[in-house]
Amino acid sequence: MNRIFATTAIMFVLSFNQIMGQTTTTSDTQSQNRERKTETYTRTETVQPNGRTITTTTYTSTVNMNASFGVKANANMSNFVIRNMDGYQSNMGLGTSAGVFLKLESAHFALQYELTLQYKTSEMDNAFGQPKTDYKYWGLELPIYLMGQINAGAGKFFIGAGPFVSLGLDAIQNPGNIDLYNKEIATNKSIMQRWDFGLGAIGGYEFKNGISINVVYQAGLVNRLSAEKDVMTMRNQTVGFGVGYKF
């Protein structure tokens, strides 16, 4: 297991006088180890030729964080939050995701990086008697979650939040099998853009054997429309439920 060291130091100057000429310095260092944490106290005395002393105490706290890799898979439900499109409603569709994660954790805090392949669907309904429109989307997604953890029973609860960025690989609209990322010759713009950015939240429970269950909510902050982005807004929204395994 790798260990990552994050060190913070606070220096306290207990007395200060002007330093002139040669000085004599002596140091005394004491360290103590606790669970996933090392604390070091260093006391330094500098004696000046005039007999005056500068005493400095330094406290260093080193938090040891465990690094682990894992895999996860989720079932998701997604749609678009739409604006300035009266008479239209985006209904959630079923999808899935799978990927890997890197988790850096101490006793009560963790930082989790994920890379997942996403498949999402949704349906656009309207009040004008027109056929419903189906959307299918494939993409890569990179979320980062800052999480708090607390031991409970046979494992630990975790909850966190953080940003995500995604890159669309393929998006199709039916009927018509329309490629939403294909640029039109007349405007040199596609119907939708590939990039998305937003915020997400995660919560769940991890068992001591490394298996975890989780629920995720993500809200996109970017208007996914490209050609009509100045008059209409469509932002992604996703809810996911799944399992993971940490090696």
C-alpha positions as CSV (number, residue, x, y, z in Angstrom):
1,M,0.0,0.0,0.0
2,N,1.4,3.4,-1.0
3,R,1.5,6.2,1.5
4,I,1.1,9.8,0.7
5,F,2.4,12.3,3.2
6,A,0.7,15.7,3.6
7,T,2.7,18.0,6.0
8,T,1.7,21.2,7.7
9,A,4.0,23.2,9.9
10,I,3.2,26.0,12.4
11,M,6.1,28.0,13.8
12,F,5.8,29.9,17.1
13,V,8.4,32.5,18.0
14,L,8.4,32.7,21.7
15,S,10.9,35.5,22.1
16,F,12.8,37.7,19.6
17,N,15.8,40.0,19.9
18,Q,18.1,41.6,17.3
19,I,20.7,39.1,16.1
20,M,24.3,40.5,16.0
21,G,27.6,38.8,15.6
22,Q,28.2,35.0,16.0
23,T,25.5,32.8,17.6
24,T,25.3,29.3,19.1
25,T,22.3,27.2,18.2
26,T,21.0,24.0,19.9
27,S,18.0,21.9,19.0
28,D,15.9,19.3,20.7
29,T,13.4,17.2,18.6
30,Q,10.7,14.8,19.9
31,S,8.4,12.7,17.7
32,Q,5.4,10.6,18.5
33,N,3.4,8.2,16.3
34,R,-0.3,7.9,16.4
35,E,-2.7,6.0,14.1
36,R,-2.1,7.3,10.6
37,K,-0.4,10.4,12.0
38,T,3.1,11.5,13.1
39,E,3.6,14.5,15.3
40,T,7.0,16.2,15.7
41,Y,8.0,19.0,18.1
42,T,11.3,20.8,17.6
43,R,12.6,23.3,20.1
44,T,15.6,25.5,19.0
45,E,17.6,27.9,21.1
46,T,20.0,30.4,19.6
47,V,22.3,32.1,22.1
48,Q,23.8,35.5,20.9
49,P,27.1,36.9,22.0
50,N,25.4,39.4,24.3
51,G,23.8,36.4,26.2
52,R,20.3,37.0,24.9
53,T,18.4,33.9,23.5
54,I,16.0,33.4,20.7
55,T,13.8,30.3,21.3
56,T,11.7,28.8,18.4
57,T,9.3,25.9,18.7
58,T,8.2,24.1,15.5
59,Y,5.3,21.7,15.3
60,T,5.0,19.3,12.3
61,S,2.0,17.1,11.8
62,T,2.2,14.4,9.1
63,V,-1.0,12.6,8.0
64,N,-0.5,9.2,6.3
65,M,-3.0,8.5,3.6
66,N,-3.6,5.1,2.0
67,A,-3.9,4.8,-1.8
68,S,-6.1,2.1,-3.3
69,F,-7.5,1.2,-6.7
70,G,-11.0,-0.1,-7.5
71,V,-13.7,-0.8,-10.1
72,K,-17.3,0.3,-10.1
73,A,-20.5,0.0,-12.1
74,N,-23.7,2.0,-11.9
75,A,-27.2,2.0,-13.3
76,N,-28.3,5.6,-14.1
77,M,-31.3,7.6,-14.9
78,S,-30.8,10.9,-16.9
79,N,-32.6,13.7,-18.6
80,F,-32.2,17.4,-19.6
81,V,-33.1,20.4,-17.5
82,I,-34.5,22.7,-20.2
83,R,-35.2,26.4,-20.4
84,N,-37.0,28.6,-23.0
85,M,-38.6,25.6,-24.6
86,D,-42.3,25.9,-23.8
87,G,-44.3,22.8,-24.4
88,Y,-41.4,20.4,-24.2
89,Q,-40.5,18.1,-21.3
90,S,-37.4,15.8,-20.9
91,N,-38.2,12.4,-19.3
92,M,-35.5,10.3,-17.6
93,G,-34.2,7.2,-19.4
94,L,-32.2,4.2,-18.2
95,G,-28.5,3.9,-18.8
96,T,-25.4,2.5,-17.2
97,S,-21.7,3.3,-16.5
98,A,-18.6,1.4,-15.6
99,G,-15.0,2.4,-14.8
100,V,-12.1,2.6,-12.3
101,F,-11.2,4.8,-9.4
102,L,-8.3,5.8,-7.3
103,K,-9.0,6.5,-3.6
104,L,-6.6,8.4,-1.2
105,E,-7.9,8.1,2.3
106,S,-7.0,8.7,6.0
107,A,-9.2,7.7,9.0
108,H,-12.0,10.1,8.3
109,F,-11.4,11.8,5.0
110,A,-10.9,10.6,1.4
111,L,-10.2,12.0,-2.1
112,Q,-11.6,9.8,-4.9
113,Y,-10.8,10.2,-8.6
114,E,-12.9,8.2,-11.1
115,L,-12.8,7.5,-14.9
116,T,-16.0,6.0,-16.2
117,L,-17.6,5.1,-19.6
118,Q,-21.1,6.5,-19.6
119,Y,-24.2,5.4,-21.6
120,K,-27.3,7.6,-21.1
121,T,-30.7,7.8,-22.6
122,S,-33.6,10.2,-22.3
123,E,-36.9,11.1,-24.1
124,M,-38.2,14.5,-25.1
125,D,-42.0,14.8,-25.0
126,N,-44.0,17.7,-26.4
127,A,-47.5,19.2,-26.2
128,F,-47.9,19.7,-29.9
129,G,-48.8,16.1,-31.0
130,Q,-45.3,15.6,-32.6
131,P,-43.5,12.3,-32.2
132,K,-41.4,11.9,-29.1
133,T,-37.6,12.3,-29.5
134,D,-35.2,9.8,-28.1
135,Y,-31.6,10.6,-27.2
136,K,-28.8,8.1,-26.8
137,Y,-25.3,9.2,-25.5
138,W,-21.9,7.6,-25.0
139,G,-19.1,9.5,-23.3
140,L,-16.1,9.5,-20.9
141,E,-16.5,11.2,-17.5
142,L,-13.9,12.2,-14.8
143,P,-15.4,13.1,-11.4
144,I,-13.4,14.0,-8.3
145,Y,-15.0,13.7,-4.9
146,L,-13.9,15.0,-1.5
147,M,-15.4,12.7,1.0
148,G,-15.9,12.3,4.8
149,Q,-16.0,8.8,6.3
150,I,-17.2,7.4,9.6
151,N,-16.8,3.8,10.9
152,A,-20.1,2.0,11.5
153,G,-20.8,-1.7,12.0
154,A,-19.0,-3.9,9.4
155,G,-17.6,-1.0,7.4
156,K,-18.0,2.8,7.1
157,F,-20.4,5.4,5.7
158,F,-19.1,8.0,3.3
159,I,-20.5,11.1,1.8
160,G,-18.9,13.7,-0.5
161,A,-19.1,16.2,-3.3
162,G,-17.0,17.5,-6.1
163,P,-16.7,18.6,-9.8
164,F,-16.9,16.5,-12.9
165,V,-15.9,16.9,-16.6
166,S,-17.1,14.8,-19.4
167,L,-16.4,14.3,-23.1
168,G,-19.1,13.1,-25.5
169,L,-18.1,10.3,-27.9
170,D,-21.4,9.7,-29.7
171,A,-24.9,11.2,-29.4
172,I,-27.8,10.1,-31.6
173,Q,-31.3,11.5,-31.9
174,N,-34.3,9.5,-33.2
175,P,-36.4,9.4,-35.2
176,G,-34.0,10.2,-38.0
177,N,-30.8,8.7,-36.6
178,I,-29.3,12.2,-36.4
179,D,-25.7,12.6,-35.3
180,L,-25.9,15.4,-32.7
181,Y,-22.1,16.1,-32.9
182,N,-21.9,16.4,-36.6
183,K,-21.4,19.9,-37.8
184,E,-23.8,21.3,-40.4
185,I,-22.2,22.7,-43.6
186,A,-24.3,25.9,-43.6
187,T,-23.5,26.9,-40.0
188,N,-20.4,24.9,-39.2
189,K,-22.1,24.1,-35.9
190,S,-23.4,20.9,-34.4
191,I,-26.7,20.5,-32.7
192,M,-25.0,19.6,-29.4
193,Q,-21.5,20.1,-28.0
194,R,-19.3,17.4,-26.7
195,W,-17.9,18.9,-23.5
196,D,-19.8,19.1,-20.2
197,F,-18.8,20.3,-16.7
198,G,-20.8,20.2,-13.5
199,L,-21.1,19.3,-9.8
200,G,-21.9,16.0,-8.2
201,A,-22.6,14.4,-4.8
202,I,-22.0,10.9,-3.7
203,G,-22.9,8.8,-0.6
204,G,-22.9,5.2,0.4
205,Y,-21.4,2.4,2.5
206,E,-18.2,0.5,2.2
207,F,-17.8,-2.9,3.8
208,K,-14.5,-4.1,5.2
209,N,-14.0,-6.6,2.4
210,G,-13.8,-3.7,-0.1
211,I,-17.3,-3.9,-1.6
212,S,-19.3,-0.7,-1.6
213,I,-22.7,0.5,-2.5
214,N,-23.3,4.1,-3.6
215,V,-25.8,6.7,-4.9
216,V,-24.7,9.6,-7.1
217,Y,-26.4,12.8,-8.3
218,Q,-24.8,15.0,-10.9
219,A,-26.0,18.4,-12.4
220,G,-24.4,19.8,-15.5
221,L,-23.6,23.5,-15.6
222,V,-23.0,23.8,-19.3
223,N,-25.6,24.3,-22.0
224,R,-25.3,21.2,-24.2
225,L,-26.8,22.9,-27.2
226,S,-24.5,24.4,-29.7
227,A,-26.4,25.8,-32.7
228,E,-29.3,27.1,-30.7
229,K,-27.5,27.9,-27.4
230,D,-28.4,31.6,-27.6
231,V,-32.1,31.0,-27.5
232,M,-32.6,27.6,-25.6
233,T,-30.8,25.8,-22.8
234,M,-30.4,22.0,-22.1
235,R,-28.3,20.9,-19.2
236,N,-27.7,17.3,-18.2
237,Q,-29.0,15.8,-15.0
238,T,-28.2,12.2,-13.7
239,V,-29.0,10.0,-10.8
240,G,-27.0,6.8,-10.4
241,F,-27.1,3.7,-8.1
242,G,-24.3,1.1,-8.1
243,V,-21.6,-1.0,-6.6
244,G,-17.8,-0.9,-6.4
245,Y,-14.9,-3.0,-5.3
246,K,-11.7,-1.6,-3.8
247,F,-8.6,-3.9,-4.1
